[in-house]
């Protein structure tokens, strides 16, 4: 919701400049100032506010899982989102950082990760726990 309010404010300011300056026949200044306000608003959102809004105020953000990978987990570290995906073709887990504006992105790859193996180990332990409880 905060994301929509932000964009409504940016568009309202740009429109107010366009209409206000246009009323006095300063069309060139009106167009330039409206475009500048919109570009500054877009840059501020993309490079600063997007993840802040999502993390702190329930904003809107979309991230897609790359083709052929399976999503495992996502977590926040400070203001950056870290997403873990598993690539079954290469048996590698990828941790990708989504930083503000995607300027400084970290990536960690763990080879021979095989996160599915954990499920097999849990199944092997379960019968032992059941036997101990039935004595």
C-alpha positions as semicolon CSV with decimal commas, in nm:
position;residue;x (nm);y (nm);z (nm)
1;X;0,000;0,000;0,000
2;X;0,283;0,240;0,082
3;X;0,430;0,180;-0,263
4;X;0,108;0,294;-0,427
5;X;0,093;0,603;-0,203
6;X;0,452;0,690;-0,295
7;X;0,379;0,669;-0,668
8;X;0,055;0,863;-0,626
9;X;0,252;1,142;-0,454
10;X;0,524;1,148;-0,724
11;X;0,265;1,160;-1,003
12;X;0,060;1,424;-0,818
13;X;0,365;1,650;-0,778
14;X;0,460;1,605;-1,145
15;X;0,102;1,680;-1,254
16;X;0,080;1,985;-1,024
17;X;0,397;2,127;-1,181
18;X;0,269;2,055;-1,530
19;X;-0,069;2,216;-1,468
20;X;0,061;2,501;-1,250
21;X;0,335;2,613;-1,489
22;X;0,126;2,532;-1,796
23;X;-0,149;2,765;-1,675
24;X;0,094;3,055;-1,718
25;X;0,211;2,928;-2,061
26;X;0,549;2,807;-1,936
27;X;0,503;2,475;-2,115
28;X;0,871;2,405;-2,170
29;X;0,950;2,457;-1,801
30;X;0,638;2,261;-1,707
31;X;0,738;1,958;-1,915
32;X;1,101;1,965;-1,804
33;X;1,017;2,000;-1,434
34;X;0,753;1,725;-1,451
35;X;0,995;1,486;-1,621
36;X;1,268;1,573;-1,367
37;X;1,033;1,510;-1,073
38;X;0,925;1,178;-1,223
39;X;1,285;1,067;-1,293
40;X;1,405;1,169;-0,946
41;X;1,105;0,988;-0,792
42;X;1,179;0,676;-0,997
43;X;1,550;0,685;-0,907
44;X;1,478;0,737;-0,537
45;X;1,233;0,448;-0,538
46;X;1,453;0,208;-0,733
47;X;1,780;0,293;-0,556
48;X;1,654;0,351;-0,203
49;X;1,289;0,315;-0,111
50;X;1,177;-0,015;-0,272
51;X;1,327;-0,256;-0,020
52;X;1,275;-0,015;0,271
53;X;0,903;-0,001;0,189
54;X;0,878;-0,379;0,153
55;X;1,065;-0,464;0,471
56;X;0,936;-0,196;0,706
57;X;0,597;-0,089;0,574
58;X;0,455;-0,382;0,375
59;X;0,535;-0,252;0,028
60;X;0,523;-0,442;-0,299
61;X;0,820;-0,615;-0,464
62;X;0,847;-0,900;-0,713
63;X;1,136;-1,141;-0,754
64;X;1,120;-1,443;-0,983
65;X;1,299;-1,775;-0,947
66;X;1,530;-1,847;-1,242
67;X;1,415;-2,121;-1,481
68;X;1,519;-2,468;-1,373
69;X;1,577;-2,370;-1,009
70;X;1,370;-2,435;-0,698
71;X;1,316;-2,175;-0,427
72;X;1,433;-2,277;-0,080
73;X;1,435;-1,970;0,147
74;X;1,447;-1,592;0,169
75;X;1,574;-1,368;0,450
76;X;1,659;-1,006;0,517
77;X;2,007;-0,890;0,616
78;X;1,989;-0,522;0,706
79;X;1,802;-0,364;0,413
80;X;1,897;-0,632;0,158
81;X;1,701;-0,941;0,062
82;X;1,887;-1,273;0,030
83;X;1,718;-1,554;-0,161
84;X;1,832;-1,916;-0,170
85;X;1,751;-2,127;-0,475
86;X;1,854;-2,482;-0,563
87;X;1,962;-2,587;-0,911
88;X;1,903;-2,965;-0,939
89;X;2,094;-2,991;-1,270
90;X;2,422;-2,880;-1,111
91;X;2,336;-2,982;-0,752
92;X;2,423;-2,628;-0,640
93;X;2,253;-2,389;-0,396
94;X;2,267;-2,023;-0,494
95;X;2,231;-1,740;-0,241
96;X;2,155;-1,416;-0,428
97;X;2,147;-1,073;-0,271
98;X;1,897;-0,816;-0,393
99;X;2,039;-0,483;-0,277
100;X;1,899;-0,136;-0,324
101;X;1,892;-0,067;-0,695
102;X;2,067;-0,397;-0,761
103;X;2,396;-0,205;-0,763
104;X;2,590;-0,418;-0,515
105;X;2,466;-0,773;-0,549
106;X;2,631;-1,060;-0,369
107;X;2,616;-1,419;-0,483
108;X;2,729;-1,729;-0,298
109;X;2,720;-2,073;-0,461
110;X;2,745;-2,394;-0,261
111;X;2,840;-2,696;-0,472
112;X;2,710;-3,043;-0,386
113;X;2,445;-2,875;-0,173
114;X;2,170;-3,136;-0,223
115;X;1,910;-2,990;0,017
116;X;1,676;-3,280;-0,056
117;X;1,911;-3,519;0,122
118;X;1,797;-3,367;0,454
119;X;1,453;-3,520;0,404
120;X;1,602;-3,869;0,359
121;X;1,803;-3,832;0,681
122;X;1,490;-3,728;0,871
123;X;1,308;-4,039;0,752
124;X;1,597;-4,261;0,862
125;X;1,594;-4,112;1,215
126;X;1,216;-4,134;1,262
127;X;1,195;-4,514;1,315
128;X;1,470;-4,498;1,578
129;X;1,280;-4,230;1,771
130;X;0,962;-4,437;1,752
131;X;1,138;-4,746;1,891
132;X;1,285;-4,554;2,182
133;X;0,944;-4,416;2,274
134;X;0,776;-4,761;2,267
135;X;1,014;-4,930;2,519
